[in-house]
């Protein structure tokens, strides 16, 4: 499968420029997105769809950065996006869903429960019902039993295509997950918001204070988050040659993945 790395939402958190790293995966059954970043409806009505947090994260809201615009630039149509796999339902990850109303949206069952029936104060404040008001075709998954690279559970999404794996990584949100994609000569592990900055995993690179604070403030379960970060650190060190570990928001990891993936297909 050929994997395209797209920035679908530049943000300017104080002291920490960010991206919204989205994967566009060419499969034999259509185009698959991993996350969707900000979409055209967010740009048209940011006050209603993003809310007051936009004054903190300061998204660029550039129509050229939307997944829709970028996949059209690659020669695809809106209708070619048949599936979208989301790491979680935070607003900067699902804003673009409404641009692909025919696509099936894959998510963990736990994340769907947290977003549609929020039980905590944090869940009630973080999710934006307006971003799901188009009633996307949700496909809920409950990965159990099957291990993936040391993580206790995973699910091969064979209903989409071979080589796409949903790996639960709760902590940032109740049902947060990573998505692994076979890019041919290596795997791409999109970890969503399990970490914000590579320094969280390597222990040597400085992590901006704004990101450390943000990580703790919005964590659903900080202990689970730290445990997943520790496993990712081991995985990243052991398998760098055949595994690209990326997160949703670090610009340097995004650029390195984009360069590595250019022209690679399987």
N, C-alpha and C positions, 0 to 999 in steps of 0.2 A: 504494500500500500504506500502511496505517496502522501507525505504529511507536509502541509503548508502551515507555517507559524505566522499568525496574524496578531497585530496589536489593535484591539477593538475598544480602546478607551484609555488615552493618556490621562493621568491624574497628577495633581500637584499637592500632595500632602506636605505640610510645612517641613522642610528639611529632607524630604524623601520623594523625588519624582518616581512615578509608578506607571506601569502599563497594565492592560488587561490582555493577558496572553491566551489566545484562542487557537485551537487546532482545527484545521480543515483537512479532513482525511478522505482521499479518493479511494473508494472501494468498488468492487464489482457490482454493487447494488445501489450505488448513488453516493452522494457526498454526505459525510458525517461531520458534525461540529462537536468539539469538546468545549463546553461553555459557549457563551455568545456575546459577552461584553455588553456595552451600551448599544441601543438600537435607535432606529429613526424616530420612534415614538418618544423616547427619552429626550431626544434633541428638540422635538416639537413642543413638549410640555414638561420641562425638568422640574418645575415646582410640584406638580402633582405626582409624577412618577418616581422622582428621586428624593424630593423633600428637602428639609433643612440641612441634611448631611452634605449636600452639594457644596455648601459654603466651607466645609472642612476639607473634603477630598478634592474639590475644585476640578471636576472633570472638564476636559477640553470640549466635549460634545461636538466633535468634528464629523460631519456626515461622511467624509472620506475614510474615517476609521471604522465605520460600521461593518459588521461581517457581511451584510448584504452588498454593500458597495464593493468590498474587496473580493468576494467570490465572483461577482459579475466581472471584475477586472481580470480574473483568472479564466474567464470564458464560460462560467456556469450561470444557470438561472436560479431564481428563488426556489422553483419547484424541484431542482436537483438535490436540495438538502432534504433527505428522507428521514434522518435521525439526528437528534441532538442529545448528547450525554452531558449532564451537568454535574459538577463537583458538589454544588450546593446552591441554595436559592437566595443568596444575598443579591442585592439589587444590581451590583456591578458585574454579575455573572449571568443574569437571566434577562437583562433589558432587551436583548436582541431577539428573544424567542418570538415575539409578536411579528417579526419580519418574516417568519417561516411558519405560518399557521398550519400547514399541512404536515409538518414534521412530527414524528413521534418523539417525545421528550422523556429520556430515561433518567431515573433518579432513585436513590435508595428509598425504601418505604419509610424509614425513620425520618429522613429529611422532608419527605412529603407531609408526614404527620406534624413535624415541627412548624412547617410553613403554613399549612392549611388549618391546623388546630393548635396554635401556639399555647404552650402551657406555662412559660416563664415570662417574667418582665422583659428579659433580653429578647426572647423570641417575638414577643408582641411588638417590640420597637424596631427590630432589625428587618423584618420582612415587609414588602410593599405589595399588598393585594392587587393594586392597580396593574402591576406588571404581569399578573396572571389573569387579568380580566377578559382576555381573549379566549380563555378556556382551552389551554393547550392539551394535546393528547398525551396524558401522562402514562408512562409505563413504570410501575413500581417494582423495584428489585430488593430482595432480601438475601444477600450473599451469605452462605453458611458453609462451613466444612472444608471447602477447597482452599488450600494455602497458595500464596503467591509471594515468592522471594522473602519468606520469613513472616509475612503478615498472615494472621490467623484465618482470614476469610477472603474470598474473591469469587467473582462470577464471570465466566467467559460469555461475552455477549454474542453468542453465535447466531442469534436471531438478526443481528445487524450484519456481522461478517466475522470470519476468523481473525484473530489477532487484535481484538479489542477486549480489555478486561476491566471490570469495575472492582475496585479494591477499597473496602470501607476504611476510612481513617477519621473516626469521630474525634471531636475535641473542639475544633473551631466552631462547628455547629453540631447539633445532635446527630445528624445523619450524613455528615460530610464524607466524601469519598474521593479517592484518586482514580485516574483513568490511565491505563497502560495501553500503548498502541505500538504494534510491530511495524517499524518503519523500514524493514528490510535488513540492513546491516547492523541495526541497533534498535532497542526499544526506547520509546519516549514515555516517561512516567510523569504525567501532569498531576501535580499534587495539590492543585487549587490553592487554598489558603492554609494548608498544614504548616507552611512557613512562608514568611514574607521576603527573607533575605538569605543569601548563601551563608553568611556569617553565623546564622542560627545552627547550621549543620557542621561547618568546619571548625567552629570554636575559636577562630583566629581573626577573621575579618570583622571589622567594626560594624555593628548593627545600629543604625540611627535610632536615637532615643524615641522619636515619634513612632517608629515601627514597633519597638519593644512595648511601648505604652498601649498602642492600638491592639497589639496581639492579645495582651492580658485583658483589656477592657471588654473585648467582644468574644472572648473564649467561652463556649458553653461548658467545657470541662477541661480545665488547664492541665490536670494530671494526665488525662488521655492524650491531650495534644503533645505534651512533653515526651510521653512514651513513644508516640509515632515519630516525633522528630529524632529521637535517639536511634530508632530502627532505620530511618532514612539516612542518617549520618553514616551508619555502618554500610548500608547498601550502596551509597554513593561512593564511598571509599573503595569498596571491594569490586565494583563492576563498572567503573567509569568508561572502560573501552567499549562495552556493549550496552550501556544504559545511560540515557540522558535524563537526569532528574531535574525537573523544572517546577517552578511555582507559578502562580497566576500574575504576580505583580512586579517581579524584579526585572528591570530593563537589561542588565548585563546578561542574565541567564536567557532572557528572550532572544537577545541578539546572537549569543553563542549557539543557541538551538537553531535559529534561523539559518545561520551560516552553515552549520553542520548538516542540516536537512536539505539544503539547496541541491536539487538534482538527484536526491536519493530516493529510490522507489523499490518496492519489493513485490 
